[in-house]
Amino acid sequence: MDLGVSVEIQCPYCWERILLAVDPSVPEQEYVEDCLVCCRPIEIRARIDERGRAEVIARREDE
């Protein structure tokens, strides 16, 4: 059972690096996740490519 693809991102607010688990069964996804350090909302856009690698963009919710 594949629990997810681990991806490290940088919070666009506090610049801390955090680890996300992206669900590889959903090819394109968009959701909001709070930073584990500063608790601000991060807009996550993730895409799983044909090799199963995650491409993730993390943006401020107010951009």
Secondary structure, DSSP 4 states (H G I P E B T S, - for coil): ----EEEEEE-TTT--EEEEEE-TTSSEEEEEEE-TTT--EEEEEEEE-TTS-EEEEEEETT-
